[in-house]
Amino acid sequence: MIVANTAPPIYIDLGNDEPGMTLQYRDIERGYIVWRDYTVGGKVVTSPVDIDELPHGRYRLLDTELH
């Protein structure tokens, strides 16, 4: 887990951190944690990711083969 030096902070689990991994963000739905694909302009963001461009929150990189 990496915490970017931002205020508020960004938390990101890089997993294997290999190119093409899907970036997901943590959301809360009806009291449950739900991981959703992070999109920009309608397209799913994949690694490599510029952490400085992300809004605050919790993220993870997920291997697309497992997704």
C-alpha positions in Angstrom: 0.0 0.0 0.0 1.3 3.4 -1.0 0.1 6.7 0.5 0.7 9.7 -1.8 1.8 12.8 0.0 -1.5 14.7 -0.7 -4.1 16.3 1.5 -6.4 14.4 1.7 -4.3 11.4 1.0 -4.5 8.9 -1.8 -4.1 5.2 -0.9 -3.2 2.8 -3.7 -2.4 -0.9 -3.7 -0.2 -1.5 -6.7 -0.4 -5.3 -6.7 2.1 -6.6 -9.2 2.2 -3.1 -10.9 2.5 -4.5 -14.4 1.4 -2.5 -17.5 -2.2 -3.0 -18.5 -3.6 -3.6 -15.0 -7.1 -2.1 -14.4 -7.3 0.8 -11.9 -10.2 0.5 -9.5 -11.5 2.8 -6.8 -13.2 1.9 -3.5 -16.8 3.0 -3.2 -19.4 2.5 -0.5 -22.8 1.2 -1.6 -25.6 0.5 1.0 -22.9 0.1 3.7 -20.8 -2.3 1.7 -17.4 -1.8 0.1 -17.6 -2.1 -3.7 -14.6 -1.8 -6.1 -15.4 -0.1 -9.4 -13.3 0.5 -12.5 -11.9 4.0 -12.6 -12.8 5.7 -15.8 -11.8 8.9 -17.5 -13.8 10.1 -20.5 -15.7 6.8 -20.5 -12.5 4.7 -20.8 -11.1 2.4 -18.1 -7.8 3.6 -16.7 -5.0 1.0 -16.8 -1.4 1.1 -15.5 0.9 2.8 -15.6 -1.0 5.4 -13.6 0.0 8.9 -12.6 -0.9 9.0 -8.9 -0.6 12.8 -8.9 -3.6 13.0 -11.3 -6.0 11.0 -9.1 -8.6 12.5 -6.8 -8.3 11.5 -3.1 -9.5 8.1 -2.3 -8.6 4.4 -2.2 -7.4 2.6 -5.3 -6.0 -0.7 -6.4 -4.5 -2.2 -9.5 -6.2 -5.4 -10.6 -4.8 -7.9 -13.0 -7.1 -7.8 -16.0 -6.9 -11.6 -16.4 -8.4 -12.1 -12.9 -11.0 -9.3 -13.4 
